[in-house]
């Protein structure tokens, strides 16, 4: 079972949600590894989970002594790039949980076991991954029409990254650079600036830019990435430099279409609207 998740090249699949809290994860050594600080934040509601982890190690001698075997710095892809964070597998998390006096510990253990079980089933039947993603977005309150676009955008993104891999582009930094080139040409702003416009820099988790895009932003994102895939194939682009050129051209096609729509509609496509949940709300409605 060494196969990676079907959509492993997409940042969306590096997040999982427990009780509406996002936890970063990555596929490593044939199993899921989870960001330790995200898990601690969920179980303790601490506003400084990094400090809480340090306190855990100070209080628990055995945990501190075995920390090198429990925590492994791993690279996790996000929309804004690659981050290296301390992660633990299921066994390591169970050991950490033993040191956390939290009423959420038992439900979290059951959830963790379920996540692992679902991953095994998805390897056997990749279509389950798409069904699970649809259910997750529905649970968050996203409109059905938006969900279909979002899932389609994940598919188009996967096709593009598959093409890059075959054409000698390196995963991680080079993928991030090319993605940013497409986005900049499509929207006239960098992904970081786009995220700041939506206020996503003010939250630590659940801030995947594409999960907060409007319908039109998703449509133009798909156009830019689908165009890039087609151009790379037509030019038989090989390596980073040639694929960077294809990325700029694909993004420009989407950018020109965006400008044409803006000229006709009189409204900008790039929007402050997002799907961040207001405090105390359960709905996925956009807020300005």
C-alpha positions, -999 to +999 in steps of 0.1 A: +000+000+000+027+025-009+006+044-033+001+081-024-034+096-021-050+100-055-049+138-053-017+141-032-003+170-053-032+193-042-028+213-010-065+206-003-056+170+005-030+181+031-057+193+055-082+172+074-109+185+097-118+175+133-149+193+148-145+222+124-108+226+131-083+221+103-052+199+109-024+198+085-011+164+074+012+147+049+016+112+035+050+098+046+064+063+049+030+049+037+009+065+064-006+099+074+015+122+096-002+151+113+011+186+124+016+183+162+008+219+170-025+217+151-035+186+171-025+203+204-045+234+194-076+212+187-074+192+220-065+222+243-080+253+225-046+269+233-039+302+216-002+293+217+000+256+209+038+258+203+042+269+239+019+242+251+040+216+234+071+229+251+053+227+285+042+191+278+078+181+272+090+199+304+063+182+325+066+147+309+102+134+312+095+102+291+078+123+264+108+146+262+133+117+261+114+100+232+106+132+213+131+125+186+113+093+178+078+108+180+083+142+162+096+143+126+100+176+107+082+171+074+074+193+044+037+201+040+024+218+009-001+246+013-015+271-011+011+296+000+041+272-004+059+245+015+062+246+052+084+223+074+066+214+106+070+188+134+046+159+126+037+126+142+020+095+130-010+079+147+012+060+172+031+092+181+000+112+185-015+087+209+016+091+231+013+129+230-024+126+238-016+107+270+000+138+284-029+161+275-058+162+301-085+169+276-122+157+274-117+158+236-090+131+238-112+100+234-133+114+205-101+125+188-086+090+191-117+075+175-116+101+148-079+095+142-085+057+137-114+065+113-091+088+092-066+060+088-093+035+079-108+059+053-073+063+037-070+025+033-104+024+016-095+053-007-064+035-018-086+005-028-112+028-044-100+063-053-135+075-061-142+075-023-118+105-019-140+127-041-171+115-023-155+123+011-145+158-001-180+165-013-194+154+021-169+176+039-178+207+019-215+200+024-210+197+061-194+231+061-224+246+044-210+253+010-236+257-019-239+226-041-230+245-073-198+258-056-189+223-045-191+209-080-168+237-093-144+231-064-141+194-071-137+200-108-109+225-099-092+198-079-093+174-108-079+200-132-052+208-107-043+171-105-041+168-142-017+198-143+006+185-116+007+151-132+018+168-164+045+188-145+058+156-129+061+139-163+079+169-177+106+171-151+093+198-128+103+192-092+075+189-066+075+215-038+092+248-046+090+246-084+053+236-083+047+266-060+065+290-083+046+278-114+013+280-095+020+315-085+029+325-121-004+312-133-024+329-106-005+362-110-012+363-148-048+352-142-058+376-115-032+404-116-022+397-080+000+371-063-017+343-043-003+359-011-019+393-020-051+375-030-052+358+004-046+390+023-074+407+004-098+380+017-084+383+052-069+348+052-036+360+067-055+366+100-062+328+106-037+300+110-058+271+098-086+266+073-071+294+051-066+275+018-072+303-007-092+281-031-116+271-004-125+308-001-128+317-038-160+329-054-175+309-083-159+332-108-125+331-092-127+293-093-137+293-129-108+315-140-084+295-118-095+264-137-091+281-171-056+292-163-045+258-151-063+239-179-048+263-204-013+258-190-017+220-192-027+222-229+001+246-238+027+225-220+015+195-241+015+213-274+049+228-268+062+195-253+077+217-225+105+200-206+120+212-173+112+242-151+121+270-175+099+258-204+070+250-181+073+284-165+068+299-200+038+277-205+024+287-171+027+324-179+009+319-213-019+298-197-024+324-170-024+352-195-052+334-215-073+333-183-063+369-174-074+382-208-108+365-204-111+380-169-104+415-181-129+411-209-156+400-184-147+429-161-150+454-190-185+441-198-198+437-163-181+467-147-172+446-117-138+431-106-135+393-105-110+394-076-131+397-045-129+402-008-156+376-004-146+343+014-161+314+033-145+322+067-171+314+094-181+343+115-177+337+153-204+313+166-218+305+131-222+271+115-230+284+080-206+285+050-221+317+036-197+342+021-190+373+040-176+405+025 
